[in-house]
Amino acid sequence: MTTDTHRADPRRERAEAALLGAFAADAAALGLHWLYDPARIAALAGPLAFRTPDAADYDGAKGVFVHGGKRAGDLSQYGWQLRAMLRALVGGFDPVRAQDLFAASFGPGGDWTGYVDRPTKGTLARLAAGERAPSGVEDDQLPAVSRLPALLARPGGASEAEIDVCVSITNTGAAARDWARAYAATLSAALAGASLPQALLAGEAAAAPEVAAALERARESDADPVDYAGEVGRACHLPQGLPVMVRCLVWAGDDGRAALEANIRAGGDSCGRAVPMGALLGASRGIGGRGVPAGWVARLAEGPALAAEIDAVPGG
């Protein structure tokens, strides 16, 4: 995918790794997505990553099974949020084009078939009614950050105003804005060459006080990620998902695979956490080695198509 010209640009290499990492982490978590029972997850036989979604894994456990018919290696709705934004960025960031491609992806007859959450449903309803400024609904769930890796992967990154507009495609409100800005600062630092610990600190430094305090608590905790998710919550909300993401990354140290597998073990909205986590690991550590496992990228069901779409975006 990476041409000789692109190899001369370290930031582009980090951006490509961030996007591939986000897609791979999302697909890896799909099989046990929204299974809220970590004891059941720990008891399952076989691998946890790239597991074919199976209703039997959820039987009698706390959770909701919504990915029937999906294959191991498919993307969740979060991966498709990122993919729709990536497609929209060909030619530059135009919020209207991004909204149109969002509707084309998630609306009737779109590429995504499957469950959609409250902010996605609300956005589709507002777009159908001609509401574009903003098209999102007040909500603090993880779709707010799912599209940001594509926006930030561009050569110049993104301004705060562009970040806010990107978030508001699906999510409005102070909580969504503040948590998304903190994540954007974290990923931007990693794309600029910061190490993962440095990037996490950069996100805290840029965050609103309440967000910074929550991220710091996650970073300084010594709890296992499964236990920490039990403390702060395993659900789809940013004040739960992003601290759990940080705990997984810090707990795993230099082992990217361990961080991503800990995210799956933590249960709940593992795919919602996987997209921002995979992007951070890809940007800071690359694909392979201490970063996102190279074999996971190879297992993406639409890997060649995703690679081509990444290559089509300047800086992506």
ABEGO torsion letter per residue (X at the ends): XBBAAAAABAAAAAAAAAAAAAAAAAAAAAAABGBABAAAAAABBEBABGBBBBAAAABGBBEBBAABGBBBGBBBAAAAAAAAAAAAABGEBBAAAAAAAAAAAABBGBABBEBBBAAAAAAAAAAAAGBAOBABBBBABAAAAAAAAAAAABAAEBBAAAAAAAAAAABBEAAAAAAAAAAAAAAAAAAAGBBAAAAAAAAAAABBAAAAAAAAAAAABABBAAAAAAAAEABABAAAAAAAAAAAAAAAEABAAAAAAAAAAAEEBAAAAAAAAAAAAAAAAEBEEABBBAAAAAABAAAAAAAAAAAABBGX
